[in-house]
């Protein structure tokens, strides 16, 4: 439900242990906070952001790939 409110679709997750709704929401937010941005991943790997993001399956570029080619 948390990701659906953000407009994200087709998300699958697995709960190990308690399936208490409060714990599920808290775990979802913790997982979202732990995510790295494409810029952070590129810096860690020593690559350009466009190399990390790549191209979508339909051939269109992602908006972040078009604007985030600047290293820094």
N, CA, C, O and CB atoms as a CASP TS submission, in Angstrom:
PFRMAT TS
TARGET T0000
AUTHOR 0000-0000-0000
METHOD Language model
MODEL 1
PARENT N/A
ATOM      1  N   UNK     1       0.819  -1.190   0.000  1.00  0.00           N
ATOM      2  CA  UNK     1       0.000   0.000   0.000  1.00  0.00           C
ATOM      3  C   UNK     1       0.865   1.257   0.000  1.00  0.00           C
ATOM      4  O   UNK     1       0.496   2.263  -0.607  1.00  0.00           O
ATOM      5  CB  UNK     1      -0.933  -0.004   1.200  1.00  0.00           C
ATOM      6  N   UNK     2       2.005   1.209   0.672  1.00  0.00           N
ATOM      7  CA  UNK     2       2.888   2.375   0.738  1.00  0.00           C
ATOM      8  C   UNK     2       3.377   2.752  -0.650  1.00  0.00           C
ATOM      9  O   UNK     2       3.315   3.921  -1.030  1.00  0.00           O
ATOM     10  CB  UNK     2       4.083   2.101   1.664  1.00  0.00           C
ATOM     11  N   UNK     3       3.855   1.792  -1.401  1.00  0.00           N
ATOM     12  CA  UNK     3       4.391   2.076  -2.725  1.00  0.00           C
ATOM     13  C   UNK     3       3.288   2.417  -3.717  1.00  0.00           C
ATOM     14  O   UNK     3       3.518   3.192  -4.646  1.00  0.00           O
ATOM     15  CB  UNK     3       5.192   0.891  -3.230  1.00  0.00           C
ATOM     16  N   UNK     4       2.111   1.864  -3.544  1.00  0.00           N
ATOM     17  CA  UNK     4       0.997   2.188  -4.434  1.00  0.00           C
ATOM     18  C   UNK     4       0.618   3.659  -4.312  1.00  0.00           C
ATOM     19  O   UNK     4       0.230   4.278  -5.302  1.00  0.00           O
ATOM     20  CB  UNK     4      -0.217   1.301  -4.122  1.00  0.00           C
ATOM     21  N   UNK     5       0.725   4.226  -3.114  1.00  0.00           N
ATOM     22  CA  UNK     5       0.421   5.644  -2.944  1.00  0.00           C
ATOM     23  C   UNK     5       1.449   6.518  -3.644  1.00  0.00           C
ATOM     24  O   UNK     5       1.162   7.671  -3.963  1.00  0.00           O
ATOM     25  CB  UNK     5       0.356   6.000  -1.465  1.00  0.00           C
ATOM     26  N   UNK     6       2.637   5.992  -3.886  1.00  0.00           N
ATOM     27  CA  UNK     6       3.674   6.716  -4.615  1.00  0.00           C
ATOM     28  C   UNK     6       3.570   6.505  -6.115  1.00  0.00           C
ATOM     29  O   UNK     6       4.318   7.109  -6.884  1.00  0.00           O
ATOM     30  CB  UNK     6       5.043   6.290  -4.135  1.00  0.00           C
ATOM     31  N   UNK     7       2.641   5.644  -6.537  1.00  0.00           N
ATOM     32  CA  UNK     7       2.452   5.389  -7.957  1.00  0.00           C
ATOM     33  C   UNK     7       3.269   4.231  -8.491  1.00  0.00           C
ATOM     34  O   UNK     7       3.306   4.010  -9.701  1.00  0.00           O
ATOM     35  CB  UNK     7       2.783   6.605  -8.724  1.00  0.00           C
ATOM     36  N   UNK     8       3.919   3.490  -7.618  1.00  0.00           N
ATOM     37  CA  UNK     8       4.720   2.344  -8.039  1.00  0.00           C
ATOM     38  C   UNK     8       3.793   1.148  -8.200  1.00  0.00           C
ATOM     39  O   UNK     8       2.950   0.882  -7.343  1.00  0.00           O
ATOM     40  CB  UNK     8       5.862   2.037  -7.015  1.00  0.00           C
ATOM     41  N   UNK     9       3.960   0.427  -9.313  1.00  0.00           N
ATOM     42  CA  UNK     9       3.115  -0.733  -9.576  1.00  0.00           C
ATOM     43  C   UNK     9       3.972  -1.983  -9.685  1.00  0.00           C
ATOM     44  O   UNK     9       5.189  -1.897  -9.855  1.00  0.00           O
ATOM     45  CB  UNK     9       2.290  -0.531 -10.863  1.00  0.00           C
ATOM     46  N   UNK    10       3.345  -3.126  -9.587  1.00  0.00           N
ATOM     47  CA  UNK    10       3.999  -4.423  -9.765  1.00  0.00           C
ATOM     48  C   UNK    10       5.169  -4.626  -8.808  1.00  0.00           C
ATOM     49  O   UNK    10       6.270  -4.979  -9.233  1.00  0.00           O
ATOM     50  CB  UNK    10       4.483  -4.562 -11.192  1.00  0.00           C
ATOM     51  N   UNK    11       4.935  -4.408  -7.533  1.00  0.00           N
ATOM     52  CA  UNK    11       5.964  -4.604  -6.524  1.00  0.00           C
ATOM     53  C   UNK    11       5.636  -5.871  -5.754  1.00  0.00           C
ATOM     54  O   UNK    11       4.493  -6.090  -5.353  1.00  0.00           O
ATOM     55  CB  UNK    11       6.070  -3.377  -5.569  1.00  0.00           C
ATOM     56  N   UNK    12       6.645  -6.698  -5.554  1.00  0.00           N
ATOM     57  CA  UNK    12       6.475  -7.929  -4.803  1.00  0.00           C
ATOM     58  C   UNK    12       7.473  -7.917  -3.656  1.00  0.00           C
ATOM     59  O   UNK    12       8.629  -7.530  -3.829  1.00  0.00           O
ATOM     60  CB  UNK    12       6.668  -9.186  -5.712  1.00  0.00           C
ATOM     61  N   UNK    13       7.026  -8.334  -2.507  1.00  0.00           N
ATOM     62  CA  UNK    13       7.911  -8.410  -1.358  1.00  0.00           C
ATOM     63  C   UNK    13       7.613  -9.661  -0.563  1.00  0.00           C
ATOM     64  O   UNK    13       6.559 -10.278  -0.712  1.00  0.00           O
ATOM     65  CB  UNK    13       7.771  -7.167  -0.477  1.00  0.00           C
ATOM     66  N   UNK    14       8.557 -10.026   0.283  1.00  0.00           N
ATOM     67  CA  UNK    14       8.373 -11.202   1.120  1.00  0.00           C
ATOM     68  C   UNK    14       8.588 -10.797   2.567  1.00  0.00           C
ATOM     69  O   UNK    14       9.530 -10.076   2.893  1.00  0.00           O
ATOM     70  CB  UNK    14       9.340 -12.348   0.709  1.00  0.00           C
ATOM     71  N   UNK    15       7.716 -11.265   3.412  1.00  0.00           N
ATOM     72  CA  UNK    15       7.811 -10.980   4.834  1.00  0.00           C
ATOM     73  C   UNK    15       8.324 -12.217   5.554  1.00  0.00           C
ATOM     74  O   UNK    15       7.731 -13.292   5.467  1.00  0.00           O
ATOM     75  CB  UNK    15       6.443 -10.534   5.406  1.00  0.00           C
ATOM     76  N   UNK    16       9.423 -12.055   6.258  1.00  0.00           N
ATOM     77  CA  UNK    16       9.961 -13.137   7.072  1.00  0.00           C
ATOM     78  C   UNK    16       9.732 -12.745   8.521  1.00  0.00           C
ATOM     79  O   UNK    16      10.237 -11.718   8.975  1.00  0.00           O
ATOM     80  CB  UNK    16      11.490 -13.401   6.772  1.00  0.00           C
ATOM     81  N   UNK    17       8.989 -13.537   9.234  1.00  0.00           N
ATOM     82  CA  UNK    17       8.676 -13.207  10.610  1.00  0.00           C
ATOM     83  C   UNK    17       7.297 -12.581  10.706  1.00  0.00           C
ATOM     84  O   UNK    17       6.346 -13.047  10.078  1.00  0.00           O
ATOM     85  CB  UNK    17       9.727 -12.268  11.189  1.00  0.00           C
ATOM     86  N   UNK    18       7.197 -11.532  11.490  1.00  0.00           N
ATOM     87  CA  UNK    18       5.915 -10.886  11.755  1.00  0.00           C
ATOM     88  C   UNK    18       5.343 -10.230  10.506  1.00  0.00           C
ATOM     89  O   UNK    18       6.065  -9.599   9.734  1.00  0.00           O
ATOM     90  CB  UNK    18       6.068  -9.852  12.854  1.00  0.00           C
ATOM     91  N   UNK    19       4.038 -10.388  10.318  1.00  0.00           N
ATOM     92  CA  UNK    19       3.364  -9.708   9.213  1.00  0.00           C
ATOM     93  C   UNK    19       2.431  -8.622   9.753  1.00  0.00           C
ATOM     94  O   UNK    19       1.450  -8.255   9.107  1.00  0.00           O
ATOM     95  CB  UNK    19       2.573 -10.722   8.351  1.00  0.00           C
ATOM     96  N   UNK    20       2.748  -8.122  10.930  1.00  0.00           N
ATOM     97  CA  UNK    20       2.018  -7.025  11.537  1.00  0.00           C
ATOM     98  C   UNK    20       2.063  -5.832  10.579  1.00  0.00           C
ATOM     99  O   UNK    20       3.146  -5.462  10.125  1.00  0.00           O
ATOM    100  CB  UNK    20       2.613  -6.655  12.937  1.00  0.00           C
ATOM    101  N   UNK    21       0.915  -5.217  10.257  1.00  0.00           N
ATOM    102  CA  UNK    21       0.908  -4.106   9.293  1.00  0.00           C
ATOM    103  C   UNK    21       1.851  -2.963   9.669  1.00  0.00           C
ATOM    104  O   UNK    21       2.481  -2.370   8.793  1.00  0.00           O
ATOM    105  CB  UNK    21      -0.491  -3.565   9.157  1.00  0.00           C
ATOM    106  N   UNK    22       1.953  -2.649  10.954  1.00  0.00           N
ATOM    107  CA  UNK    22       2.865  -1.585  11.384  1.00  0.00           C
ATOM    108  C   UNK    22       4.305  -1.950  11.037  1.00  0.00           C
ATOM    109  O   UNK    22       5.051  -1.119  10.520  1.00  0.00           O
ATOM    110  CB  UNK    22       2.728  -1.328  12.902  1.00  0.00           C
ATOM    111  N   UNK    23       4.693  -3.186  11.319  1.00  0.00           N
ATOM    112  CA  UNK    23       6.056  -3.624  11.014  1.00  0.00           C
ATOM    113  C   UNK    23       6.315  -3.651   9.513  1.00  0.00           C
ATOM    114  O   UNK    23       7.424  -3.349   9.071  1.00  0.00           O
ATOM    115  CB  UNK    23       6.312  -5.004  11.607  1.00  0.00           C
ATOM    116  N   UNK    24       5.310  -4.007   8.731  1.00  0.00           N
ATOM    117  CA  UNK    24       5.474  -4.040   7.274  1.00  0.00           C
ATOM    118  C   UNK    24       5.716  -2.637   6.719  1.00  0.00           C
ATOM    119  O   UNK    24       6.581  -2.448   5.863  1.00  0.00           O
ATOM    120  CB  UNK    24       4.236  -4.665   6.608  1.00  0.00           C
ATOM    121  N   UNK    25       4.958  -1.657   7.200  1.00  0.00           N
ATOM    122  CA  UNK    25       5.141  -0.274   6.746  1.00  0.00           C
ATOM    123  C   UNK    25       6.500   0.245   7.188  1.00  0.00           C
ATOM    124  O   UNK    25       7.207   0.882   6.409  1.00  0.00           O
ATOM    125  CB  UNK    25       4.016   0.638   7.288  1.00  0.00           C
ATOM    126  N   UNK    26       6.865  -0.024   8.432  1.00  0.00           N
ATOM    127  CA  UNK    26       8.170   0.419   8.940  1.00  0.00           C
ATOM    128  C   UNK    26       9.304  -0.212   8.143  1.00  0.00           C
ATOM    129  O   UNK    26      10.267   0.474   7.801  1.00  0.00           O
ATOM    130  CB  UNK    26       8.317   0.071  10.432  1.00  0.00           C
ATOM    131  N   UNK    27       9.210  -1.500   7.843  1.00  0.00           N
ATOM    132  CA  UNK    27      10.245  -2.181   7.064  1.00  0.00           C
ATOM    133  C   UNK    27      10.324  -1.620   5.649  1.00  0.00           C
ATOM    134  O   UNK    27      11.413  -1.509   5.086  1.00  0.00           O
ATOM    135  CB  UNK    27       9.974  -3.688   7.017  1.00  0.00           C
ATOM    136  N   UNK    28       9.180  -1.267   5.070  1.00  0.00           N
ATOM    137  CA  UNK    28       9.169  -0.676   3.727  1.00  0.00           C
ATOM    138  C   UNK    28       9.905   0.650   3.725  1.00  0.00           C
ATOM    139  O   UNK    28      10.716   0.902   2.834  1.00  0.00           O
ATOM    140  CB  UNK    28       7.728  -0.481   3.228  1.00  0.00           C
ATOM    141  N   UNK    29       9.636   1.503   4.708  1.00  0.00           N
ATOM    142  CA  UNK    29      10.326   2.793   4.776  1.00  0.00           C
ATOM    143  C   UNK    29      11.818   2.618   5.041  1.00  0.00           C
ATOM    144  O   UNK    29      12.629   3.359   4.485  1.00  0.00           O
ATOM    145  CB  UNK    29       9.705   3.667   5.862  1.00  0.00           C
ATOM    146  N   UNK    30      12.191   1.662   5.870  1.00  0.00           N
ATOM    147  CA  UNK    30      13.615   1.404   6.116  1.00  0.00           C
ATOM    148  C   UNK    30      14.309   0.954   4.838  1.00  0.00           C
ATOM    149  O   UNK    30      15.435   1.368   4.560  1.00  0.00           O
ATOM    150  CB  UNK    30      13.792   0.342   7.215  1.00  0.00           C
ATOM    151  N   UNK    31      13.640   0.108   4.063  1.00  0.00           N
ATOM    152  CA  UNK    31      14.219  -0.358   2.799  1.00  0.00           C
ATOM    153  C   UNK    31      14.365   0.791   1.811  1.00  0.00           C
ATOM    154  O   UNK    31      15.367   0.874   1.101  1.00  0.00           O
ATOM    155  CB  UNK    31      13.355  -1.469   2.189  1.00  0.00           C
ATOM    156  N   UNK    32      13.375   1.677   1.760  1.00  0.00           N
ATOM    157  CA  UNK    32      13.455   2.824   0.859  1.00  0.00           C
ATOM    158  C   UNK    32      14.577   3.771   1.270  1.00  0.00           C
ATOM    159  O   UNK    32      15.257   4.337   0.414  1.00  0.00           O
ATOM    160  CB  UNK    32      12.122   3.572   0.832  1.00  0.00           C
ATOM    161  N   UNK    33      14.775   3.946   2.581  1.00  0.00           N
ATOM    162  CA  UNK    33      15.859   4.815   3.054  1.00  0.00           C
ATOM    163  C   UNK    33      17.228   4.231   2.745  1.00  0.00           C
ATOM    164  O   UNK    33      18.196   4.974   2.582  1.00  0.00           O
ATOM    165  CB  UNK    33      15.731   5.052   4.551  1.00  0.00           C
ATOM    166  N   UNK    34      17.319   2.911   2.661  1.00  0.00           N
ATOM    167  CA  UNK    34      18.602   2.245   2.432  1.00  0.00           C
ATOM    168  C   UNK    34      19.005   2.222   0.963  1.00  0.00           C
ATOM    169  O   UNK    34      20.123   1.820   0.641  1.00  0.00           O
ATOM    170  CB  UNK    34      18.547   0.835   2.956  1.00  0.00           C
ATOM    171  N   UNK    35      18.114   2.647   0.062  1.00  0.00           N
ATOM    172  CA  UNK    35      18.414   2.626  -1.368  1.00  0.00           C
ATOM    173  C   UNK    35      19.449   3.685  -1.711  1.00  0.00           C
ATOM    174  O   UNK    35      19.471   4.764  -1.120  1.00  0.00           O
ATOM    175  CB  UNK    35      17.139   2.845  -2.192  1.00  0.00           C
ATOM    176  N   UNK    36      20.300   3.367  -2.666  1.00  0.00           N
ATOM    177  CA  UNK    36      21.300   4.312  -3.153  1.00  0.00           C
ATOM    178  C   UNK    36      20.792   4.967  -4.428  1.00  0.00           C
ATOM    179  O   UNK    36      20.090   4.341  -5.223  1.00  0.00           O
ATOM    180  CB  UNK    36      22.659   3.607  -3.402  1.00  0.00           C
ATOM    181  N   UNK    37      21.151   6.226  -4.616  1.00  0.00           N
ATOM    182  CA  UNK    37      20.761   6.923  -5.843  1.00  0.00           C
ATOM    183  C   UNK    37      21.648   6.443  -6.985  1.00  0.00           C
ATOM    184  O   UNK    37      22.737   5.923  -6.743  1.00  0.00           O
ATOM    185  CB  UNK    37      20.867   8.472  -5.672  1.00  0.00           C
ATOM    186  N   UNK    38      21.196   6.609  -8.220  1.00  0.00           N
ATOM    187  CA  UNK    38      22.045   6.237  -9.361  1.00  0.00           C
ATOM    188  C   UNK    38      23.394   6.948  -9.332  1.00  0.00           C
ATOM    189  O   UNK    38      24.406   6.375  -9.736  1.00  0.00           O
ATOM    190  CB  UNK    38      21.332   6.553 -10.668  1.00  0.00           C
ATOM    191  N   UNK    39      23.415   8.182  -8.861  1.00  0.00           N
ATOM    192  CA  UNK    39      24.673   8.935  -8.771  1.00  0.00           C
ATOM    193  C   UNK    39      25.628   8.284  -7.762  1.00  0.00           C
ATOM    194  O   UNK    39      26.829   8.194  -8.020  1.00  0.00           O
ATOM    195  CB  UNK    39      24.395  10.405  -8.369  1.00  0.00           C
ATOM    196  N   UNK    40      25.105   7.832  -6.617  1.00  0.00           N
ATOM    197  CA  UNK    40      25.940   7.179  -5.609  1.00  0.00           C
ATOM    198  C   UNK    40      26.490   5.855  -6.124  1.00  0.00           C
ATOM    199  O   UNK    40      27.659   5.538  -5.899  1.00  0.00           O
ATOM    200  CB  UNK    40      25.143   6.950  -4.324  1.00  0.00           C
ATOM    201  N   UNK    41      25.657   5.082  -6.812  1.00  0.00           N
ATOM    202  CA  UNK    41      26.095   3.793  -7.358  1.00  0.00           C
ATOM    203  C   UNK    41      27.173   4.011  -8.408  1.00  0.00           C
ATOM    204  O   UNK    41      28.170   3.289  -8.437  1.00  0.00           O
ATOM    205  CB  UNK    41      24.904   3.019  -7.965  1.00  0.00           C
ATOM    206  N   UNK    42      26.977   5.007  -9.275  1.00  0.00           N
ATOM    207  CA  UNK    42      27.962   5.298 -10.318  1.00  0.00           C
ATOM    208  C   UNK    42      29.291   5.717  -9.705  1.00  0.00           C
ATOM    209  O   UNK    42      30.347   5.280 -10.164  1.00  0.00           O
ATOM    210  CB  UNK    42      27.444   6.397 -11.257  1.00  0.00           C
ATOM    211  N   UNK    43      29.254   6.552  -8.683  1.00  0.00           N
ATOM    212  CA  UNK    43      30.488   6.990  -8.032  1.00  0.00           C
ATOM    213  C   UNK    43      31.210   5.815  -7.383  1.00  0.00           C
ATOM    214  O   UNK    43      32.435   5.725  -7.449  1.00  0.00           O
ATOM    215  CB  UNK    43      30.188   8.067  -6.985  1.00  0.00           C
ATOM    216  N   UNK    44      30.462   4.924  -6.761  1.00  0.00           N
ATOM    217  CA  UNK    44      31.056   3.761  -6.113  1.00  0.00           C
ATOM    218  C   UNK    44      31.714   2.829  -7.126  1.00  0.00           C
ATOM    219  O   UNK    44      32.753   2.231  -6.846  1.00  0.00           O
ATOM    220  CB  UNK    44      29.999   3.004  -5.321  1.00  0.00           C
ATOM    221  N   UNK    45      31.100   2.710  -8.310  1.00  0.00           N
ATOM    222  CA  UNK    45      31.617   1.814  -9.350  1.00  0.00           C
ATOM    223  C   UNK    45      32.618   2.485 -10.279  1.00  0.00           C
ATOM    224  O   UNK    45      33.256   1.812 -11.090  1.00  0.00           O
ATOM    225  CB  UNK    45      30.478   1.268 -10.164  1.00  0.00           C
ATOM    226  N   UNK    46      32.765   3.810 -10.171  1.00  0.00           N
ATOM    227  CA  UNK    46      33.670   4.527 -11.053  1.00  0.00           C
ATOM    228  C   UNK    46      33.151   4.616 -12.477  1.00  0.00           C
ATOM    229  O   UNK    46      33.930   4.576 -13.429  1.00  0.00           O
ATOM    230  CB  UNK    46      35.013   3.869 -11.049  1.00  0.00           C
ATOM    231  N   UNK    47      31.842   4.736 -12.625  1.00  0.00           N
ATOM    232  CA  UNK    47      31.212   4.797 -13.943  1.00  0.00           C
ATOM    233  C   UNK    47      30.376   6.062 -14.056  1.00  0.00           C
ATOM    234  O   UNK    47      30.179   6.780 -13.075  1.00  0.00           O
ATOM    235  CB  UNK    47      30.339   3.547 -14.197  1.00  0.00           C
ATOM    236  N   UNK    48      29.884   6.327 -15.266  1.00  0.00           N
ATOM    237  CA  UNK    48      28.954   7.428 -15.482  1.00  0.00           C
ATOM    238  C   UNK    48      27.561   6.981 -15.059  1.00  0.00           C
ATOM    239  O   UNK    48      27.251   5.790 -15.051  1.00  0.00           O
ATOM    240  CB  UNK    48      28.965   7.890 -16.969  1.00  0.00           C
ATOM    241  N   UNK    49      26.739   7.943 -14.712  1.00  0.00           N
ATOM    242  CA  UNK    49      25.367   7.638 -14.312  1.00  0.00           C
ATOM    243  C   UNK    49      24.622   6.954 -15.452  1.00  0.00           C
ATOM    244  O   UNK    49      23.834   6.039 -15.216  1.00  0.00           O
ATOM    245  CB  UNK    49      24.629   8.920 -13.883  1.00  0.00           C
ATOM    246  N   UNK    50      24.865   7.388 -16.680  1.00  0.00           N
ATOM    247  CA  UNK    50      24.170   6.782 -17.823  1.00  0.00           C
ATOM    248  C   UNK    50      24.553   5.318 -18.001  1.00  0.00           C
ATOM    249  O   UNK    50      23.748   4.531 -18.498  1.00  0.00           O
ATOM    250  CB  UNK    50      24.481   7.557 -19.103  1.00  0.00           C
ATOM    251  N   UNK    51      25.775   4.936 -17.602  1.00  0.00           N
ATOM    252  CA  UNK    51      26.178   3.531 -17.673  1.00  0.00           C
ATOM    253  C   UNK    51      25.438   2.695 -16.633  1.00  0.00           C
ATOM    254  O   UNK    51      25.123   1.529 -16.872  1.00  0.00           O
ATOM    255  CB  UNK    51      27.693   3.400 -17.473  1.00  0.00           C
ATOM    256  N   UNK    52      25.166   3.294 -15.489  1.00  0.00           N
ATOM    257  CA  UNK    52      24.481   2.578 -14.414  1.00  0.00           C
ATOM    258  C   UNK    52      22.994   2.435 -14.730  1.00  0.00           C
ATOM    259  O   UNK    52      22.411   1.373 -14.514  1.00  0.00           O
ATOM    260  CB  UNK    52      24.674   3.305 -13.069  1.00  0.00           C
ATOM    261  N   UNK    53      22.384   3.498 -15.238  1.00  0.00           N
ATOM    262  CA  UNK    53      20.947   3.479 -15.499  1.00  0.00           C
ATOM    263  C   UNK    53      20.630   2.692 -16.756  1.00  0.00           C
ATOM    264  O   UNK    53      19.702   1.884 -16.762  1.00  0.00           O
ATOM    265  CB  UNK    53      20.407   4.897 -15.624  1.00  0.00           C
ATOM    266  N   UNK    54      21.382   2.915 -17.812  1.00  0.00           N
ATOM    267  CA  UNK    54      21.149   2.196 -19.058  1.00  0.00           C
ATOM    268  C   UNK    54      19.929   2.706 -19.788  1.00  0.00           C
ATOM    269  O   UNK    54      19.445   3.804 -19.512  1.00  0.00           O
ATOM    270  CB  UNK    54      21.001   0.726 -18.792  1.00  0.00           C
ATOM    271  N   UNK    55      19.437   1.924 -20.708  1.00  0.00           N
ATOM    272  CA  UNK    55      18.267   2.268 -21.523  1.00  0.00           C
ATOM    273  C   UNK    55      17.099   1.391 -21.128  1.00  0.00           C
ATOM    274  O   UNK    55      17.274   0.256 -20.685  1.00  0.00           O
ATOM    275  CB  UNK    55      18.572   2.113 -23.031  1.00  0.00           C
ATOM    276  N   UNK    56      15.902   1.933 -21.293  1.00  0.00           N
ATOM    277  CA  UNK    56      14.700   1.156 -21.020  1.00  0.00           C
ATOM    278  C   UNK    56      14.486   0.152 -22.133  1.00  0.00           C
ATOM    279  O   UNK    56      15.057   0.286 -23.216  1.00  0.00           O
ATOM    280  CB  UNK    56      13.469   2.071 -20.868  1.00  0.00           C
ATOM    281  N   UNK    57      13.670  -0.847 -21.873  1.00  0.00           N
ATOM    282  CA  UNK    57      13.413  -1.913 -22.842  1.00  0.00           C
ATOM    283  C   UNK    57      12.760  -1.385 -24.115  1.00  0.00           C
ATOM    284  O   UNK    57      12.962  -1.953 -25.189  1.00  0.00           O
ATOM    285  CB  UNK    57      12.531  -2.983 -22.219  1.00  0.00           C
ATOM    286  N   UNK    58      11.976  -0.302 -24.014  1.00  0.00           N
ATOM    287  CA  UNK    58      11.309   0.234 -25.200  1.00  0.00           C
ATOM    288  C   UNK    58      12.209   1.164 -26.011  1.00  0.00           C
ATOM    289  O   UNK    58      11.774   1.730 -27.014  1.00  0.00           O
ATOM    290  CB  UNK    58      10.055   0.972 -24.794  1.00  0.00           C
ATOM    291  N   UNK    59      13.452   1.322 -25.584  1.00  0.00           N
ATOM    292  CA  UNK    59      14.406   2.131 -26.335  1.00  0.00           C
ATOM    293  C   UNK    59      14.445   3.585 -25.921  1.00  0.00           C
ATOM    294  O   UNK    59      15.359   4.308 -26.317  1.00  0.00           O
ATOM    295  CB  UNK    59      14.096   2.052 -27.776  1.00  0.00           C
ATOM    296  N   UNK    60      13.482   4.033 -25.138  1.00  0.00           N
ATOM    297  CA  UNK    60      13.477   5.419 -24.675  1.00  0.00           C
ATOM    298  C   UNK    60      14.438   5.562 -23.507  1.00  0.00           C
ATOM    299  O   UNK    60      14.616   4.635 -22.716  1.00  0.00           O
ATOM    300  CB  UNK    60      12.050   5.865 -24.267  1.00  0.00           C
ATOM    301  N   UNK    61      15.043   6.710 -23.409  1.00  0.00           N
ATOM    302  CA  UNK    61      15.938   6.931 -22.285  1.00  0.00           C
ATOM    303  C   UNK    61      15.120   7.354 -21.081  1.00  0.00           C
ATOM    304  O   UNK    61      14.027   7.903 -21.219  1.00  0.00           O
ATOM    305  CB  UNK    61      17.010   7.990 -22.622  1.00  0.00           C
ATOM    306  N   UNK    62      15.658   7.093 -19.900  1.00  0.00           N
ATOM    307  CA  UNK    62      14.981   7.523 -18.695  1.00  0.00           C
ATOM    308  C   UNK    62      15.274   8.997 -18.489  1.00  0.00           C
ATOM    309  O   UNK    62      16.338   9.464 -18.896  1.00  0.00           O
ATOM    310  CB  UNK    62      15.421   6.682 -17.468  1.00  0.00           C
ATOM    311  N   UNK    63      14.368   9.753 -17.869  1.00  0.00           N
ATOM    312  CA  UNK    63      14.624  11.178 -17.654  1.00  0.00           C
ATOM    313  C   UNK    63      15.894  11.421 -16.848  1.00  0.00           C
ATOM    314  O   UNK    63      16.618  12.380 -17.116  1.00  0.00           O
ATOM    315  CB  UNK    63      13.444  11.817 -16.949  1.00  0.00           C
ATOM    316  N   UNK    64      16.176  10.568 -15.864  1.00  0.00           N
ATOM    317  CA  UNK    64      17.375  10.746 -15.058  1.00  0.00           C
ATOM    318  C   UNK    64      18.632  10.526 -15.885  1.00  0.00           C
ATOM    319  O   UNK    64      19.639  11.199 -15.663  1.00  0.00           O
ATOM    320  CB  UNK    64      17.359   9.797 -13.870  1.00  0.00           C
ATOM    321  N   UNK    65      18.594   9.613 -16.819  1.00  0.00           N
ATOM    322  CA  UNK    65      19.764   9.344 -17.651  1.00  0.00           C
ATOM    323  C   UNK    65      20.059  10.524 -18.564  1.00  0.00           C
ATOM    324  O   UNK    65      21.220  10.788 -18.878  1.00  0.00           O
ATOM    325  CB  UNK    65      19.553   8.074 -18.479  1.00  0.00           C
ATOM    326  N   UNK    66      19.027  11.231 -18.992  1.00  0.00           N
ATOM    327  CA  UNK    66      19.232  12.376 -19.867  1.00  0.00           C
ATOM    328  C   UNK    66      19.846  13.554 -19.132  1.00  0.00           C
ATOM    329  O   UNK    66      20.631  14.303 -19.713  1.00  0.00           O
ATOM    330  CB  UNK    66      17.925  12.789 -20.493  1.00  0.00           C
ATOM    331  N   UNK    67      19.499  13.731 -17.860  1.00  0.00           N
ATOM    332  CA  UNK    67      19.942  14.908 -17.129  1.00  0.00           C
ATOM    333  C   UNK    67      21.086  14.638 -16.179  1.00  0.00           C
ATOM    334  O   UNK    67      21.725  15.587 -15.724  1.00  0.00           O
ATOM    335  CB  UNK    67      18.810  15.480 -16.373  1.00  0.00           C
ATOM    336  N   UNK    68      21.376  13.382 -15.857  1.00  0.00           N
ATOM    337  CA  UNK    68      22.353  13.076 -14.822  1.00  0.00           C
ATOM    338  C   UNK    68      23.680  12.583 -15.376  1.00  0.00           C
ATOM    339  O   UNK    68      24.416  11.901 -14.664  1.00  0.00           O
ATOM    340  CB  UNK    68      21.794  12.053 -13.889  1.00  0.00           C
ATOM    341  N   UNK    69      24.010  12.902 -16.616  1.00  0.00           N
ATOM    342  CA  UNK    69      25.281  12.480 -17.178  1.00  0.00           C
ATOM    343  C   UNK    69      26.467  13.241 -16.602  1.00  0.00           C
ATOM    344  O   UNK    69      27.615  12.857 -16.825  1.00  0.00           O
ATOM    345  CB  UNK    69      25.255  12.644 -18.665  1.00  0.00           C
ATOM    346  N   UNK    70      26.207  14.299 -15.876  1.00  0.00           N
ATOM    347  CA  UNK    70      27.280  15.109 -15.325  1.00  0.00           C
ATOM    348  C   UNK    70      27.858  14.382 -14.123  1.00  0.00           C
ATOM    349  O   UNK    70      27.134  14.041 -13.188  1.00  0.00           O
ATOM    350  CB  UNK    70      26.776  16.527 -14.934  1.00  0.00           C
ATOM    351  N   UNK    71      29.147  14.147 -14.148  1.00  0.00           N
ATOM    352  CA  UNK    71      29.792  13.494 -13.019  1.00  0.00           C
ATOM    353  C   UNK    71      30.115  14.548 -11.979  1.00  0.00           C
ATOM    354  O   UNK    71      30.396  15.700 -12.308  1.00  0.00           O
ATOM    355  CB  UNK    71      31.074  12.731 -13.459  1.00  0.00           C
ATOM    356  N   UNK    72      30.071  14.137 -10.713  1.00  0.00           N
ATOM    357  CA  UNK    72      30.445  15.129  -9.723  1.00  0.00           C
ATOM    358  C   UNK    72      29.993  14.824  -8.408  1.00  0.00           C
ATOM    359  O   UNK    72      30.245  15.588  -7.476  1.00  0.00           O
ATOM    360  CB  UNK    72      29.966  16.404 -10.066  1.00  0.00           C
TER
END
